[in-house]
Amino acid sequence: MRPEYLAVNKLSKQYGNNLVVKEVDLVIRRGEAIGLLGANGAGKSTLIKSILGLVHSSQGSVEINASSSYLPEQPQMPISLSALSLLKFKCKTNRLPPSSAQQALDDVQLSKQVRNQAMREYSKGMRQRTSLALALCGEPQLIILDEPMSGLDALGRAEILQLLQQRKSAGTAFLMSSHIVSDMVQLCDRVLIMASGRVCETVELHDHSLEEAKDLEVRLAQWSHRHE
């Protein structure tokens, strides 16, 4: 059996009287990709932040048994720096080979013509590719992605999906939250549908087809309607 990279047990998060994440169980093994799907306010981002310890959970436990990285929904980057400078800084602070910076930027296909330009001059898509390069740099075993396709056009999404699929085939595990159901279906092995902080249903994916994407959208709409 493949090793567990992430184990979440009965994880909950409460703000005042509002329970925004409710007893979530989750296991991700080597080479697995798990999707989090839900309407705005379903608890996806809070669950991710609770897993990472960015917010203090109210109950439950989290065990991470792998090197990991995180791409937040709204990355905050020093836009006065260039992408290459930022990646080199990460390599230095994480004791990674200096060549990892260029390799990560190659992987996300950020144009070599802009790598030394200040990120304030980048388009949203270029900044998103840089953020993805930060998450992928050093080849962590577990990568947690919150809306990773934000700002990318259809071609960019296809390129990044292909890259993530390659990493997955090599053993990288993913936890991904996204509003783009078709992207999630192409990458993930199963999808957790969330509403009102709960995992309402776990859907196993088999052929990663358009039909499965349509089925997920129907299931999401049904659960969201029940919890309005």
BELMO-V567133 format. One record per residue. N is the residue number from 1. PHI is phi as a letter, one per 20 degrees, with the letter a starting at -180 (none if undefined). PSI is psi in whole degrees, -180 to 180 (none if undefined). D_LAST is the distance of its C-alpha to the last C-alpha in Angstrom with 1 decimal. Layout:
BEGIN
n=N phi=PHI psi=PSI d_last=D_LAST
n=N phi=PHI psi=PSI d_last=D_LAST
END
This chain:
BEGIN
n=1 phi=none psi=139 d_last=39.8
n=2 phi=f psi=146 d_last=38.5
n=3 phi=f psi=148 d_last=38.1
n=4 phi=f psi=125 d_last=34.8
n=5 phi=e psi=-29 d_last=34.0
n=6 phi=b psi=130 d_last=30.8
n=7 phi=c psi=119 d_last=29.7
n=8 phi=d psi=130 d_last=26.6
n=9 phi=c psi=116 d_last=26.4
n=10 phi=l psi=43 d_last=23.6
n=11 phi=f psi=130 d_last=22.7
n=12 phi=c psi=151 d_last=20.4
n=13 phi=c psi=128 d_last=19.9
n=14 phi=c psi=133 d_last=19.2
n=15 phi=d psi=108 d_last=19.4
n=16 phi=m psi=-124 d_last=20.5
n=17 phi=e psi=4 d_last=18.2
n=18 phi=d psi=113 d_last=15.2
n=19 phi=e psi=105 d_last=15.4
n=20 phi=e psi=-18 d_last=14.2
n=21 phi=c psi=128 d_last=16.1
n=22 phi=c psi=101 d_last=16.6
n=23 phi=l psi=59 d_last=19.8
n=24 phi=e psi=131 d_last=20.0
n=25 phi=d psi=139 d_last=23.1
n=26 phi=a psi=134 d_last=24.6
n=27 phi=c psi=132 d_last=28.1
n=28 phi=c psi=128 d_last=29.6
n=29 phi=d psi=169 d_last=33.2
n=30 phi=g psi=131 d_last=35.8
n=31 phi=m psi=8 d_last=35.1
n=32 phi=d psi=150 d_last=31.5
n=33 phi=c psi=124 d_last=28.6
n=34 phi=d psi=134 d_last=25.0
n=35 phi=d psi=146 d_last=22.0
n=36 phi=d psi=121 d_last=18.7
n=37 phi=c psi=133 d_last=15.9
n=38 phi=a psi=161 d_last=12.4
n=39 phi=f psi=168 d_last=10.4
n=40 phi=g psi=134 d_last=11.5
n=41 phi=n psi=5 d_last=10.9
n=42 phi=f psi=-19 d_last=10.5
n=43 phi=o psi=7 d_last=13.9
n=44 phi=f psi=-53 d_last=16.4
n=45 phi=f psi=-37 d_last=18.8
n=46 phi=f psi=-38 d_last=18.8
n=47 phi=f psi=-47 d_last=19.6
n=48 phi=f psi=-46 d_last=22.4
n=49 phi=f psi=-34 d_last=23.8
n=50 phi=f psi=-40 d_last=23.9
n=51 phi=f psi=-41 d_last=25.7
n=52 phi=e psi=-8 d_last=28.2
n=53 phi=m psi=14 d_last=28.7
n=54 phi=f psi=-25 d_last=27.7
n=55 phi=c psi=148 d_last=25.5
n=56 phi=f psi=122 d_last=26.6
n=57 phi=f psi=153 d_last=24.6
n=58 phi=e psi=-31 d_last=24.1
n=59 phi=a psi=168 d_last=25.2
n=60 phi=n psi=-180 d_last=26.2
n=61 phi=c psi=154 d_last=28.7
n=62 phi=c psi=132 d_last=29.2
n=63 phi=c psi=119 d_last=32.4
n=64 phi=d psi=120 d_last=33.4
n=65 phi=d psi=45 d_last=36.6
n=66 phi=a psi=158 d_last=37.2
n=67 phi=f psi=141 d_last=37.9
n=68 phi=b psi=161 d_last=34.7
n=69 phi=b psi=168 d_last=33.4
n=70 phi=b psi=132 d_last=30.2
n=71 phi=d psi=109 d_last=29.0
n=72 phi=f psi=165 d_last=26.4
n=73 phi=f psi=-37 d_last=23.9
n=74 phi=c psi=83 d_last=26.1
n=75 phi=f psi=139 d_last=29.7
n=76 phi=d psi=111 d_last=32.0
n=77 phi=c psi=149 d_last=35.5
n=78 phi=f psi=97 d_last=38.9
n=79 phi=f psi=-6 d_last=39.3
n=80 phi=f psi=-17 d_last=43.0
n=81 phi=e psi=161 d_last=43.7
n=82 phi=e psi=162 d_last=44.1
n=83 phi=g psi=-42 d_last=42.0
n=84 phi=f psi=-41 d_last=45.2
n=85 phi=f psi=-42 d_last=46.0
n=86 phi=f psi=-44 d_last=42.5
n=87 phi=f psi=-38 d_last=42.8
n=88 phi=f psi=-38 d_last=46.3
n=89 phi=f psi=-42 d_last=45.2
n=90 phi=f psi=-43 d_last=42.6
n=91 phi=f psi=-41 d_last=45.4
n=92 phi=f psi=-46 d_last=47.8
n=93 phi=f psi=-26 d_last=45.4
n=94 phi=d psi=9 d_last=44.3
n=95 phi=l psi=45 d_last=47.9
n=96 phi=e psi=155 d_last=47.1
n=97 phi=g psi=137 d_last=49.8
n=98 phi=g psi=-30 d_last=50.0
n=99 phi=f psi=-17 d_last=49.8
n=100 phi=f psi=-28 d_last=46.2
n=101 phi=f psi=-53 d_last=45.2
n=102 phi=f psi=-38 d_last=46.6
n=103 phi=f psi=-42 d_last=45.4
n=104 phi=f psi=-40 d_last=41.8
n=105 phi=f psi=-34 d_last=42.1
n=106 phi=f psi=-43 d_last=43.9
n=107 phi=f psi=-41 d_last=41.1
n=108 phi=e psi=2 d_last=38.4
n=109 phi=l psi=43 d_last=41.0
n=110 phi=f psi=128 d_last=41.1
n=111 phi=g psi=134 d_last=44.2
n=112 phi=f psi=-21 d_last=47.3
n=113 phi=f psi=-22 d_last=48.2
n=114 phi=d psi=-2 d_last=45.4
n=115 phi=f psi=-25 d_last=45.4
n=116 phi=d psi=6 d_last=47.8
n=117 phi=e psi=150 d_last=46.2
n=118 phi=f psi=140 d_last=44.1
n=119 phi=f psi=-14 d_last=40.4
n=120 phi=f psi=-21 d_last=39.9
n=121 phi=e psi=-2 d_last=41.5
n=122 phi=e psi=152 d_last=39.0
n=123 phi=f psi=170 d_last=36.3
n=124 phi=f psi=-39 d_last=32.7
n=125 phi=f psi=-40 d_last=33.4
n=126 phi=f psi=-41 d_last=36.5
n=127 phi=f psi=-37 d_last=34.8
n=128 phi=f psi=-39 d_last=32.2
n=129 phi=f psi=-39 d_last=35.0
n=130 phi=f psi=-42 d_last=36.8
n=131 phi=f psi=-41 d_last=33.7
n=132 phi=f psi=-39 d_last=33.6
n=133 phi=f psi=-40 d_last=37.3
n=134 phi=f psi=-42 d_last=36.9
n=135 phi=f psi=-33 d_last=34.5
n=136 phi=e psi=-19 d_last=36.8
n=137 phi=g psi=132 d_last=40.0
n=138 phi=n psi=0 d_last=42.0
n=139 phi=l psi=61 d_last=40.2
n=140 phi=f psi=155 d_last=38.0
n=141 phi=f psi=-30 d_last=37.1
n=142 phi=c psi=125 d_last=33.3
n=143 phi=c psi=126 d_last=31.4
n=144 phi=d psi=121 d_last=27.9
n=145 phi=c psi=124 d_last=26.4
n=146 phi=d psi=106 d_last=23.4
n=147 phi=l psi=61 d_last=23.0
n=148 phi=f psi=-18 d_last=26.7
n=149 phi=e psi=7 d_last=27.0
n=150 phi=g psi=128 d_last=25.9
n=151 phi=n psi=-4 d_last=28.7
n=152 phi=e psi=142 d_last=30.4
n=153 phi=e psi=-179 d_last=31.4
n=154 phi=g psi=-41 d_last=31.4
n=155 phi=f psi=-43 d_last=34.9
n=156 phi=f psi=-41 d_last=34.0
n=157 phi=f psi=-42 d_last=31.0
n=158 phi=f psi=-41 d_last=33.3
n=159 phi=f psi=-44 d_last=35.9
n=160 phi=f psi=-39 d_last=33.7
n=161 phi=f psi=-42 d_last=32.1
n=162 phi=f psi=-41 d_last=35.7
n=163 phi=f psi=-46 d_last=36.6
n=164 phi=f psi=-38 d_last=33.8
n=165 phi=f psi=-38 d_last=34.7
n=166 phi=f psi=-43 d_last=38.3
n=167 phi=f psi=-41 d_last=37.4
n=168 phi=f psi=-44 d_last=35.3
n=169 phi=f psi=-28 d_last=38.3
n=170 phi=e psi=-3 d_last=40.5
n=171 phi=o psi=-6 d_last=38.4
n=172 phi=f psi=141 d_last=36.0
n=173 phi=d psi=148 d_last=32.6
n=174 phi=c psi=142 d_last=29.3
n=175 phi=c psi=118 d_last=25.8
n=176 phi=c psi=129 d_last=24.0
n=177 phi=d psi=132 d_last=20.6
n=178 phi=b psi=150 d_last=20.2
n=179 phi=e psi=-8 d_last=18.1
n=180 phi=e psi=96 d_last=21.1
n=181 phi=f psi=-39 d_last=20.6
n=182 phi=f psi=-37 d_last=24.2
n=183 phi=f psi=-43 d_last=25.7
n=184 phi=f psi=-41 d_last=23.8
n=185 phi=f psi=-36 d_last=25.1
n=186 phi=f psi=-30 d_last=28.6
n=187 phi=e psi=-38 d_last=28.9
n=188 phi=e psi=152 d_last=26.8
n=189 phi=e psi=-32 d_last=27.9
n=190 phi=b psi=158 d_last=24.5
n=191 phi=c psi=133 d_last=20.9
n=192 phi=e psi=117 d_last=18.4
n=193 phi=e psi=124 d_last=14.8
n=194 phi=d psi=145 d_last=12.6
n=195 phi=b psi=134 d_last=9.0
n=196 phi=l psi=38 d_last=8.6
n=197 phi=n psi=-7 d_last=12.4
n=198 phi=d psi=152 d_last=13.3
n=199 phi=e psi=107 d_last=15.3
n=200 phi=e psi=-31 d_last=13.7
n=201 phi=b psi=143 d_last=16.5
n=202 phi=d psi=123 d_last=19.8
n=203 phi=d psi=120 d_last=21.3
n=204 phi=e psi=135 d_last=25.0
n=205 phi=d psi=140 d_last=26.5
n=206 phi=c psi=-57 d_last=29.9
n=207 phi=d psi=0 d_last=31.2
n=208 phi=l psi=45 d_last=29.0
n=209 phi=d psi=171 d_last=28.9
n=210 phi=f psi=-35 d_last=27.1
n=211 phi=f psi=-40 d_last=26.0
n=212 phi=f psi=-36 d_last=24.3
n=213 phi=f psi=-43 d_last=22.5
n=214 phi=f psi=-40 d_last=21.3
n=215 phi=f psi=-41 d_last=20.2
n=216 phi=f psi=-41 d_last=18.2
n=217 phi=f psi=-39 d_last=16.4
n=218 phi=f psi=-46 d_last=15.6
n=219 phi=f psi=-42 d_last=14.5
n=220 phi=f psi=-45 d_last=12.2
n=221 phi=f psi=-40 d_last=10.6
n=222 phi=f psi=-46 d_last=10.3
n=223 phi=f psi=-39 d_last=8.8
n=224 phi=f psi=-39 d_last=6.3
n=225 phi=f psi=-39 d_last=5.3
n=226 phi=f psi=-28 d_last=5.8
n=227 phi=d psi=15 d_last=3.8
n=228 phi=f psi=none d_last=0.0
END
